[in-house]
Every structure is written in structure tokens, then in C-alpha cells.
Amino acid sequence: MRKFDLLEKLEVYQIDLLIYLSKVGGTATKKEVLQHLGIGDYFLAKLIESLTTLAKKSDYRFSVEVSKYTITVQTKSDYSLHTLYNELIVHAPMYKILEELLLCGSIDTTRLCEKIGVSYSTYFRKINELNNLLFEFDLSIQNGYLLGSELQIRFFYVSLYSVTDPKHHLKIPNIDPRIYETVNSIQHILGSSLSNLARKKLIIYLSLLKRRNAQKKIQNFSEKESFFNNKSDIDSQKKFVNALKKTHLFIKINQALGSFLVYYSFKMLPSETILLLLFMLGEEIIPANSHCLKELDLVERYSNFFIRALNQEVLDFMKKKYPNTSLTHTHDSTLRYYLNSSGYHHLLFKGHIDYYWDSTDFHRNKTTYSRTVHDLVNHLKNKYPRMLIDETHDSVLITKYAHAIRFYEECTKTKISVGIFIEGDLLRKKKFTDWWIKYVELTGFARAESLAVNQVYDLVISNVDCSHLKKRGKYFFFMSNYNEKKDIVDLEQLLFNIYSDHTNS
């Protein structure tokens, strides 16, 4: 599901026009715009008119200017197209229907149609469209109610509110101070600061919990049910959950959550703390440096949890694909944390809402992955045939594995060393030495520093033609000036050639 999918047709074209202009630098010819959008002159004029109205409503924080042949978009420094994107979404009928289900627990069709200004036929058409989108999340709207597992409903709304960024819902006085207190308590239990996104997700989650308790919409999990959407390892999952209930983390989170709910005289269901902990594991709420991860690791070992085997399978694949390589302890810990949270997310939740837009067209495009990613996916499909069977659901995990492989490659590949020596007055020398260091390291395969005494480099860069400097590097680059464009182009080619020699030797 994409944010685009919640918009009306005209709004989709409006956003796509702005995205296209932004991507090409702010200005494009009318011919290019018409070709990109696949529309005619009349509809383009209608789009420009509606965008001009929106710009006025935004106090001209963005503007669209039209000349005889070109269209230009400009935005103020504190304004993003995502701001407009979100403003359009939160006023769209489908979003209003989802919000009504959240706020009221059910839909009074007559009242809602009047509230959002749509006919009965439009309302039921939007319900059908929403059900097509919600199918990915294993949810559906039936007879004015949202149906699905409690964890999926919470995950969906946290995802929706996280990507549409409804700030008015997340600021005092809209948020009960008790929610902030509980988030702070959870942070204290975890022993490490939560990221802004993690805090935001917890605030939304606890707000949902409070509201759904007040609506009496929460049903307890049966002991026979699995909390995970993946059913291939149920015995291990049950063993994991039972062991998790005996941890210090569970006991402390249970106390914090119990205090939160008892304040409103809500009865806490037996599964409530497990739901929160699983949500935290699948949504990267627990910080990578939290002491609680050691206890969770012991629980995973004890229960022979599938995620451990899956992570090791990925790491073994990378090791085999890139022999004679190793990660530093820090990089290894980061990668294992990322793989762990990715595995939990895949086994727990269904569905995904894209935050960023696809500016090429209105339809999904399959991401082109490297051969290594395809090899890993095929390997996992053969090893665990019941795991990767849903293309839509699996795409999120595959994307995360692609990021993991790229991270591994970046951390293990050989980097060429570059020493930089620039002569000139003190401030000019420092300015351009720093400039060249940053430029060289932008390649991703080179590390640069100011030329050090008695250090030998793969490449020495200098504005001084000196035999002593030439001896300090396997290659020497004598620049014409401090940062001439020709020097930049020539050096880029030389760096690539040196790196190619390294990797092929």
C-alpha cells in the first residue's frame, strides 16, 4: 500500500506533477509534463489552477509558476512536498473513513456521509477500495466495523499515523500526560534513549490501546492461537512466548502497562503485555544498545527460535558470498540487530505503507535488486519453502535484506588509502585539504587524510610536484589548482582505476 492509494484521482495527479518537477530540478517544459502525466492541455490547466489555490492556502510556502512553455515549482526552506502530501491525505474520504473507525469504533453511515460530504454510493465505493488495500494487512471493513487480529489493527494504525504524520494528534493537550509518562517509564526500563520515531510509535500505540479499551473492542488471544502471522514454527513460537513471560523485561513492562490501564479502570487482558513486547520487537522500538537485548537473546536461544536460525542463514550466506571478509564487532552487532528486527517484523505483521513516493507512475514498480539479493532469496526459499510465499508481504523483507547486503559490502570491501598535501597560506590550505578529503570519501571505496609523516598511501594528491611526495604513494596526482573541474574528473577516473586494480588483484 502506498500513501498515493488514499488520495482522490485529481490529488494523485497534483502530487505527481509536483514530484516530477521536484525531481527534475524545479522546472520542466509543458510538453515534458504532459508526456509524463499522460494528460491533455485542459486537464493540466485544471491541475495548475487547483495547485495555485492550495499554494494560497499554505500562505505561499510553495508556489507554481507558469510561463508560455515552462512550469516551475518553488518551496520555502521550511516546507516539504510531504507536508502538502499529508494535508491532502488527511482530508481524503478513505482516510476519513479509517479515522472514523479508529475514533468511534464503528461507522454510522448516515452521519459519516454527511460529515465528509459524500453520497451513499461514493461511500460504499470507497469501502470497496479500502478493503482492497486492507487485504494486504489481513484486515477488512464489514458492516461498519474493522475486522482483524488486535495486533494487526494496532500495527496498521501505527503505520498509517507514522507515515501521514498527524501532528495534531500527537501534541499536548491531545495526548494524555499518562501516555508520555508510560513512554518514559518504558524508556527507563530499556535503559537507553528511544529514537524520535520509536517514541512516536509508542505514543500512537498507547493512544490506540486507551481508545480501544474505552470502546470495549479488544478481544483476548486464545491460548491456542499464535501471535505470529507465520505458522511454520508454532511450537517454537509458543515456547518463546512462554519463556518471554518469565523475563525481567516482561515483569517490568507488565507493571508499567498495568499502571497505565488501571488509572482508567481498564481491565488488563493476559495477552496485553505480550502484544506490546512483540510490537516493540517488530517495530525496532528497543534500542540496539539496550541491556534488555541480552535477556531476549537467551530466550531466543532457549526456545530455539526460528529467527536465530534465519539470521545465521543470512550471515552464513554473506560469508560464503564474500570469503575472507569479516565485520568489526560494532558492525556485526548492528547487522545482527537489523536482521533480528527485520525477522520479527516479517513473522509478526502483514502489510506495509510506503512513506516515499514512486515518481515514475501510479503503479507499483518491482525493485531491481543485485544478483546477490536474488541468490539469497532463492537460497531461503529452497531452505524454508513455507517462508517466502507471498510476493506482496515478502517484498518488505527482501528490501531489508538488500539493505543488509549493501551494508555488509560497504563494511567489508577494501578501501584505498589517500594522502592529501596542499601548499598555500594556512587557512586556504586547511580549507582545500578538508574539501578534498570529503570529496574522495564520497566515493565510498576510499579513505582520505591529510598526508601523515612516514605513512605510505595508495594515492597521494598534491598541488606540489615533488619527488619526495611521489615516493609516498603507489600513485601520485598533481592537481592543476585547488579544485579545478578537470582535476575532479581526472581524479575520479584515477580513483576508480586504482580501486579496480585492488579488487581484481
N, C-alpha and C positions, 0 to 999 in steps of 0.2 A: 504494500500500500504506500502511496506517496501523498504528500501534502496536496499536490495538484488534484488528487482524486476527490477532494472535498469541495473544490471550487465549482462555481457555475461556468458554463461554456465561455461567456464573454470574459469572465475574470481570468480564465485559463489563458486566453489569447492576450489579455492585458499583461499578465505576468511574463508570459513567454516573450512578448515584444520587448519588455524591459530587460529581461535576462539576456536576450540576444544582443541588444545594444550595449549592455554592460560588458559582455564577453568580447565584443569586437572593439572595445575602447571608448564607447560612448556615442559614436556617430556611425551611421550607415546610410546608404542611399535608399530611397523609397523602393527602388527595383529590388535591392537585396532583401529588404524587409518583407516585401510582398512574396518573393520567392521562398523565403524561409518559412513564413507563416502559412503559405498556400492559400491566400485570400485575395480579394479584389480591392480596387481603389475605394469603393463605397464603404466596405467594412473597415478598412484601415482608417478612413476618416472618422468613423464612429468610435473606433478604439482610441484614437488621438483625443477626441472630444471628451470621452469618459475619463481618460487619464489626466487630462487638464483639470477636470472637476476634482479628481482625487488629490492632485497636487495642491489645489487651492485649499482643500480640507486639511491638508497636512501642514498648512502655513508655509507652503512652498519649500519644504525641506527637500523635495525633489522637484524637478521641472522637466517638461518635454517641449523642445523647440523644433518647429518645422519650417524649413525653407522650401524653395521650389523643387529641389532634388534630394534633400537630405533630412534625416530625423536625428535629433540629438537628445540624450538624457543626461542630466546632471543631478548629483545628490550632494547635500551638505555633509561635512565630515562626520557629524554625529548621527547620520541617518543611513540605514541599510535597506536594500530592497526587501530583505527578510521582514523588516518592520511592516511594510505595506502588505507583503505576502500574508503575514499573520493577521493583520487587520481585516483583510478580505475573507480569510478563512473563518474567523470567529463570528462573522456576520452571515456566513453561508447557511442555507437551510439544513443541510446534512449535519453540520457542526451543531446547530441549534437543537436538532433532534437528539444528538448524543448528549448534549449538555442537559437537556430536559430529563433524560433518563437518569443521569447522574444526580441532579439536584432533587428530583421528585421521586425517583424510584420506579415510576411508571409514567405513561403518557395519556393525558386526556386529549383526545384527538381534536375535538372542537376548540378547546381553549388554546392548544398549541398552534393550530392553523391560523386562528385569529391573531395570536401573539406574533408569529413570524410572517404573517401576511401571505399565506399560500392557500390554494384551493385544496379540497379533499383529494382530487385526482393527482395533483402535484405531490401532496404529502405521501400518498401510497406509492407513487413512483420513486420518491426519494428513499422510502423504506426498502424497496426492492434493490435500489442502487447500494444502499448501506449494507444490506445483507450480503451482497456480492463481495463487498470489501471486507466485511467482518468474518466471512468464511475462512479467510486466512488465519484468523485469530481463534477459530473454533468457537465463535460466538454468533448469535442471531437475535433479531428483534421479532418477537411473536406476541401478538395481541397486546401490544403496548408495553411489553417487558423485555429486558435484555437477559437472554439465557446463555448460560455457560458456567464453567467452573469459577469459583470465587477467585482463585489466584490469577486466572486468565483475565477476568474482568478488571481486577486491580492493575495487572500488568498493562492492559490495553489503555486504561485511562491515564496511568502514569506516563506511558509512551506518548499519548496524544497531547497531554498538557506539557510534557517536556519539549516537544517539537513545535507546538504552537505558542508556547511562552506566554500564557495569560497572566501577566504580572499583577493585574488587579486581584486575582485570586490568591496570590501568594504574599501579599503585603498586609501589615497591620493597618486597619483593625479587622481585615477579612480573615486572618488566621488567628485561631485561638492561641493565646500565650502558652497554654499547656502543651501544644504541639511543638513549639520551639523548645520548651523545657525538656520534652521527651527526646527530641533530636539531640540536644546537648548531653542528655544522660547516656544515650546510645554512643555518642562520640567518646564520652569518658570511659565507657565500658570497653570500647575498642582500643583505647589507649593511643589514639593517633587522630590527627585532624582530618575531617572529611573534606573532600573536594566540594566546590560550589554545586556541581551537578549532583553529587551524591546527596547533599543536604536538600537540594530541591526535590529530588525523587522521594526522599523520606518524608518531607513535608506534605507532598501530594498524597503519598501512600497513607499517612496517618489521618489526613483530612478525609480521604475516602473511607477509611476504617470507621471514623467517627460518624460520618453521614450514613453509611450503610447499616451501622448498628442502630442508629436512630430510626431508620426506615424498616428495621427488622427484616432485612433482606439476606442476611448471612446464614448459610446452612453449613453445619459442621461436616467435616470429612468423615466418611465411614472408615473404620479400621481396615476394611478390605480394599479400599481404594488406594491407588498410588498417587503421590503428589506430583509425579513426573509425567510429562506427556509421552515420553518414550517408554514403551512397555517391554523392552527386550531384556531387562535385567532387574526384574521386580524383587526377587529375593534379596539381592544386594542392596537395592534401594530401601527396602523395609529395615534391613539390618543397619544401614547408615542412619536412617531417621531415628530408630530406637537408641542407637549409640549417641546421636546428637542430643537427645533429650537428657542425657546424663552429664553433659559437659558443663563447666563453669560458665561458658558463654551463654548457653541456653538458660541456665538458672538466673543469671543477671538480667538478660533481655526479658525473660518472663516476668521478673519483678518490675522492671521499668514499664513494660506494656500493661501489666496488671494495674499498676498505679494510675496509668493514663486512663484506662477504661473504667476503673472503679469510681473515678472522680465524677463521671456522668451516670453512675449507677448502671453501667452496662455489664452484663454477664460475659466473662471471657470464656470462649469456647476452647476445648482442649487443644484443638489444632492451630489456634491463633499464633502462638509463638513460633511454631514450625513454619507457618506460612511466611511470617516476617523474615525469619532467618534464611529461608530458601530464596525469597525475593532479594535479600541483601547479597547472597552469593551469586545469583544470576545477573544482577544489575551492577556489579562492581562497586557496591556500597562500602564493603570492608576494605580499608586502605592496604596497599601492598606491604607496608611496614608494620601492620598491626600484630601485636604479640598473640592475638587470638588465632592467627593462621596456623600456628604450631599445633594447637589443640585440634583444629579441624583436620590437619594433616594426619594426626594419629587416628582420628575417627575414620578417615578415608582408608587408611592402611588396615585398620581392624576389620572393616566391613568389606574389604577387597573391592572397593567401589570402582565402577566401570570407568569413571573419569580419569582415574590414575592410569589405568591401562591405555586409555585413549591418548592421554598426554605423552606417555612413554613411547607409544607407537609413532606419534608425530616427531618426537625428538630423535628416535632411532632412525626414522626415515631421513631427517635432515643430516644426521651424522653420516649416513651411508651415501647420501647425495653429495655431501661436501666432506670427503675424507680428509684426515689430517688437519682438522679445524677444531677449535674449542672456544667456548664463551668464557668471559670473565665471570666471577661469582655474581657480580651485580647484574650483568646482562642475563645470566642464566636464571636468576631469581625473578627478574622482570618478565622473561619469556614464559616461565612456568606459571606465574600468576596470571598472565594474559590467557594462556591456554586453558587454565583451570576455570576462569570466569566464563570463557567462551563455551567450554563444555557444559557447565551448569546452565548457561542461558539456553543452549540448544536443547538440552534434555528437559528443561522445565517449561519453557514458554513457546508458544506458537505465534507467528506474525511479527511484522516489523514495519515501522513507519519511517520512510526516508525523510531526513531533515533537509538535505540539499536537493536541488532541482536537477533534472536532466534537461539540458537546454537544447538538445538536438531535435526531439519531437515529443509528442504527448504519450508515447507508448514506452513500455519497458524495453531497454536495450540490454542484451546479455553482455556482461563484462568480459573483456578479453583478458584471460589470465596467461601467465607464463606456463611453459611446458611443465615446469616443476610442480606447479599447483595442480594441474590436471593429473600428473603422475601420482601425487599424494592422494587426491580424491579417489582415483581408481584403485589405489592400494587399499584405502579404508573401506571402499565398497566391497572389495573382494574379501577382506579380513572380517568385516562386520556387515554382512549383507542386509541386515534389518535396520541399519542405522541411517544411511543416506538414501532415502526412497521417495522423498517429496521435494521436487525441484524448487518450489517457492520457499519452503521452510529451510531447506538446506543451503540456499544461496547466501544467507547471512553468515552461517558457519564457514562456508567456503571463502567468503570475503575476508573473514577474520583470519583464516589460515593463510590466505595470500599475504596479509599484513605481517603475520608471524614469520613467514618465509623470507619476506623482504627484510625484516628486522634481523633475522639470523644472517642473511647475506651481508648486510651492512656491518654487522658486528665482527664477522669473521674474515672478511676479504682483506687481502694485503693492501696496505696503503703506502704509496710512495712518499718519501720524505723530501721536503723542500726547504732550503735555507734562503733567506732574503737579506741582501745587504744593499742599502741605498745610501748614497753620499749626498750631502746637502746641509743646509742650516738645520739646527736641532728640531724645530717644530715641523718643518717641511719633511725632514727625514722620518720623524715619527708618524706623521700623517700618512705618508705613502707606504711605509712599511706595514702599518696596520691595514691599509686598503688592500695591498697585495696578499696579505695573509688571509683576509676574509674571502677575497676572490678565489684564491687557489683552493681553499677548503670547501667552497661551494660545489666543487666537482663531486665531492663525496668519496673520492678514492685517493685523496692526497691530504697530508697534514703538513702545515707550514709553520715556520717560526722565524724570528729574527736570527740571523746567522750566529751560531754559538761557537765559542773557541774550541778548537780541536775536535769538532764534530764533522763527520763525513755524510753527505747527503746524496740522494739520487739525482737531485737537480739543485743548482744554485742560480738564483736570479739576482742580477745587479745592474746598476747604471754605470758601473766602473769596469773597464776592460783590463783585468789584472790577472796575471798568470797564477798568483797565489790563490786567488778566489777560484779559478778554474780547476785547481787541484783538489778543491774541497768537495767537488761534486762529480758524479759519473757523467752528468751533462751540465752544460753551462748555457744560460740565456742572457745575452747582453741586450738590455732594453734601449730603445731609441730615446725615450724620455720617461717621465714619471708614470704616465698611464696612457700612452698613445693607443688609439683604436687598433692599429695594425699590430702593435705588440700584443694586445689582448687576444686577437685572433690567432696569431702565430703561436703564442704560448699555450693556448687552449689545445691546439693540434699537437704540440710537443708533449704536453702532459698526457694526452690520450695515447700517444705512441709509446711513451715510457711505461705507462700502466699496462698497455697491451703486451709489451715485452715481458713485464713482470709476470702476468698471468699465464703467458704461454710458455715461459721457461720452466 
